[in-house]
Amino acid sequence: MYQIPKSQASIKQNRFEFQVEGSDKTYSVPLLKFLPVASVIAFEEEKQLTGILLAADGPTKKVLEGLTGEQLEGLTNAWAEESGISQGE
């Protein structure tokens, strides 16, 4: 019987960190490989904000909800690059 191991999504090296301009607080979300399945499905359906929000904790989720479309696009592109994926994937 296969036993599913504990997720490694919380380890710093498996997370994408970011800051909002004007703040010293650092937020993070898991890289693609460590996203919950619901987040991956949302990204595949091109619902980028939904995918990131599903992976975010409370404080990070609040910050993400306040981003503009332009800010979200920049964040998503940086996250995708660090996750090793291109826009076409």
N, C-alpha and C positions, 0 to 999 in steps of 0.2 A: 504494500500500500504506500502510495506517495504521500508524504506529509509536507504541506506547504510551509516554507520557512517564513519567519517574521520579515516584514518589509524593512528595507534599508532606506526608506524615503526620508527619515529624520536625520540621517548622517549629513553633516555640513557639506561634504564633497558631492553629495547627490542632490543638492538643492541649488536653485538659482537665486542669488541674492540681489536686491535692488534697494535704492533709496529714492525718496521723493525730494526734488530740489527744494532747498530751504530747510530740510530736516536732517538731523544726524541719525535718526532711527533707521535700522536696517530691517527689511522684510524679506521673506523668502517663500518660494514655492518649489515643489519637487521638479527635477528634470523629467523629461518625457518618459524615460524608462521606469521611473518611480511614481508616475501618476496613477491614481485610482482608475479603474476601467471606465467608470462613468465619465471621467474627465477626457480620457482618450476618445471615447465615442463622441463627445461633444466637439472635440477638435476635428475629428473626421467629418463631422457634419458642418464644419466651418463656423461653429458657435464658439469663437475663441474666448470671449469673456466668460461664458458658462464653464468652459473647460478649466480655465484658471481659477475661477471662483470655487469650483467643486474641490480643488486641491488646496485652497488657502484656509488658514486658521482665522479666528475672529478678527484680530487687529489688521492682519494683512488683507482680509476680505473687505474690511471697511475702506482701506486705502484704495484698493482696486475699484470698488464701486464708485469712487469719486473721480476716477480718471476720465479724461476726454477720449474720444475715438483715436485721435492722433497720438496721445500718450500711450494708450493701450496697444496701438500698432507698433510703436517703437519698442515697448516692453516685450511684446510677443515675438518680434523679430530677434531681439537680443536673446530671449529665452530659447527660441528655436535654434539659433546659431550655437549657443552653449550646449544644447541638447544633441547637436550634431545632425540636424535635419534641415532640409531646404524647404522653401515655400511650396514646392510641388508635391511634397510627401504628405 
